[in-house]
């Protein structure tokens, strides 16, 4: 068979599958894997967007939590799932940008295992402490940590999580020595922080702002370069003695590589409409998240740039999975 005839044959065989994907997808429930336990920003955003997609597309969008190993267990499961449009993952800075460098023996290549679908939101991290910590602002926290190196413990949702990498960046910028306590997800970590078992964290607004507003935690600073409109009373870390400091996290949908392009485009179109609409966008903003939709290609370029940026931080800090 000549190359031309072989190409035509492949195109003819592929056409019905693409037509079905474009014309009838979804005709059964769609799974959104969150590679962490319930309660963290990844889970909160996945459930909020999934509920809107379910209403828009007429099929259940079921969130499945598969936590463990800093998100690598759930991420690997998605990488090995059928590329049929019925498995998605809510990826984030840790699973897509940090883990490829942090975990050096992954059985899959994050750079080639997924098709980017859409960047969902960016979320500023908030540095918070338990009320028993004698620090009222970022400067006092830095002074306390320097006076007692290694005595302040901070929690994260696991090695390579957004809280972990943000606090490492903060430690590098300020020269403080903090003790990292990794958990199997943000939810369990928040429970221990509120109970006073650990003393601090720096993670996204969705799980942080409610206990701050209830007086259960004390907010010291925000990791973005500008204050949050929904929490304007909290100063930025950059304006609190760490000039230029920025360590925001982000979240976006990806699919197993080879997922039909019409499916990716449809999800992108619907999610973009939802994220820029009047129902979800204000809700995200109230929780410290900023909707950031764009094309699949722009999300792919963003992931590559973030992988390079945070990979350098991992190497500089000589980070290892605990």
ChimeraX attribute file (.defattr): number of C-alpha atoms within 10 A of each C-alpha:
attribute: neighborCount
match mode: 1-to-1
recipient: residues
	/A:1	7
	/A:2	7
	/A:3	8
	/A:4	8
	/A:5	10
	/A:6	11
	/A:7	12
	/A:8	12
	/A:9	12
	/A:10	10
	/A:11	11
	/A:12	11
	/A:13	11
	/A:14	11
	/A:15	11
	/A:16	11
	/A:17	13
	/A:18	15
	/A:19	13
	/A:20	14
	/A:21	21
	/A:22	17
	/A:23	12
	/A:24	10
	/A:25	19
	/A:26	20
	/A:27	13
	/A:28	12
	/A:29	15
	/A:30	20
	/A:31	18
	/A:32	25
	/A:33	26
	/A:34	28
	/A:35	29
	/A:36	30
	/A:37	21
	/A:38	21
	/A:39	16
	/A:40	23
	/A:41	26
	/A:42	27
	/A:43	25
	/A:44	16
	/A:45	20
	/A:46	24
	/A:47	20
	/A:48	13
	/A:49	16
	/A:50	20
	/A:51	16
	/A:52	19
	/A:53	19
	/A:54	16
	/A:55	11
	/A:56	12
	/A:57	15
	/A:58	13
	/A:59	16
	/A:60	18
	/A:61	25
	/A:62	17
	/A:63	20
	/A:64	19
	/A:65	16
	/A:66	17
	/A:67	21
	/A:68	19
	/A:69	23
	/A:70	29
	/A:71	27
	/A:72	26
	/A:73	16
	/A:74	22
	/A:75	29
	/A:76	17
	/A:77	15
	/A:78	25
	/A:79	24
	/A:80	13
	/A:81	16
	/A:82	14
	/A:83	18
	/A:84	18
	/A:85	22
	/A:86	20
	/A:87	22
	/A:88	27
	/A:89	28
	/A:90	25
	/A:91	27
	/A:92	27
	/A:93	22
	/A:94	27
	/A:95	24
	/A:96	24
	/A:97	24
	/A:98	26
	/A:99	25
	/A:100	21
	/A:101	21
	/A:102	23
	/A:103	17
	/A:104	10
	/A:105	9
	/A:106	14
	/A:107	10
	/A:108	14
	/A:109	12
	/A:110	18
	/A:111	14
	/A:112	10
	/A:113	18
	/A:114	24
	/A:115	24
	/A:116	27
	/A:117	30
	/A:118	28
	/A:119	28
	/A:120	26
	/A:121	21
	/A:122	21
	/A:123	27
	/A:124	27
	/A:125	28
	/A:126	29
	/A:127	29
	/A:128	27
	/A:129	29
	/A:130	23
	/A:131	18
	/A:132	10
	/A:133	16
	/A:134	11
	/A:135	18
	/A:136	14
	/A:137	19
	/A:138	23
	/A:139	16
	/A:140	14
	/A:141	20
	/A:142	20
	/A:143	13
	/A:144	17
	/A:145	21
	/A:146	17
	/A:147	12
	/A:148	13
	/A:149	13
	/A:150	13
	/A:151	14
	/A:152	20
	/A:153	18
	/A:154	24
	/A:155	27
	/A:156	29
	/A:157	29
	/A:158	27
	/A:159	29
	/A:160	30
	/A:161	26
	/A:162	29
	/A:163	28
	/A:164	24
	/A:165	27
	/A:166	26
	/A:167	24
	/A:168	22
	/A:169	20
	/A:170	21
	/A:171	16
	/A:172	14
	/A:173	13
	/A:174	16
	/A:175	13
	/A:176	20
	/A:177	19
	/A:178	19
	/A:179	15
	/A:180	21
	/A:181	17
	/A:182	22
	/A:183	21
	/A:184	19
	/A:185	27
	/A:186	28
	/A:187	20
	/A:188	17
	/A:189	25
	/A:190	25
	/A:191	12
	/A:192	15
	/A:193	23
	/A:194	18
	/A:195	13
	/A:196	17
	/A:197	15
	/A:198	21
	/A:199	22
	/A:200	29
	/A:201	29
	/A:202	29
	/A:203	33
	/A:204	28
	/A:205	26
	/A:206	23
	/A:207	20
	/A:208	25
	/A:209	21
	/A:210	13
	/A:211	14
	/A:212	17
	/A:213	12
	/A:214	9
	/A:215	12
	/A:216	17
	/A:217	24
	/A:218	24
	/A:219	27
	/A:220	22
	/A:221	23
	/A:222	32
	/A:223	27
	/A:224	21
	/A:225	18
	/A:226	15
	/A:227	19
	/A:228	22
	/A:229	11
	/A:230	16
	/A:231	16
	/A:232	11
	/A:233	11
	/A:234	17
	/A:235	22
	/A:236	28
	/A:237	27
	/A:238	18
	/A:239	16
	/A:240	16
	/A:241	13
	/A:242	16
	/A:243	12
	/A:244	14
	/A:245	20
	/A:246	20
	/A:247	25
	/A:248	21
	/A:249	24
	/A:250	24
	/A:251	26
	/A:252	24
	/A:253	25
	/A:254	29
	/A:255	29
	/A:256	25
	/A:257	18
	/A:258	13
	/A:259	23
	/A:260	20
	/A:261	15
	/A:262	17
	/A:263	23
	/A:264	21
	/A:265	16
	/A:266	16
	/A:267	18
	/A:268	22
	/A:269	16
	/A:270	14
	/A:271	24
	/A:272	19
	/A:273	13
	/A:274	19
	/A:275	21
	/A:276	14
	/A:277	12
	/A:278	10
	/A:279	11
	/A:280	16
	/A:281	17
	/A:282	17
	/A:283	13
	/A:284	22
	/A:285	19
	/A:286	16
	/A:287	21
	/A:288	26
	/A:289	27
	/A:290	20
	/A:291	23
	/A:292	19
	/A:293	23
	/A:294	16
	/A:295	15
	/A:296	19
	/A:297	13
	/A:298	14
	/A:299	22
	/A:300	18
	/A:301	12
	/A:302	14
	/A:303	21
	/A:304	13
	/A:305	13
	/A:306	17
	/A:307	22
	/A:308	13
	/A:309	13
	/A:310	23
	/A:311	17
	/A:312	14
	/A:313	19
	/A:314	19
	/A:315	12
	/A:316	11
	/A:317	13
	/A:318	9
	/A:319	16
	/A:320	13
	/A:321	13
	/A:322	9
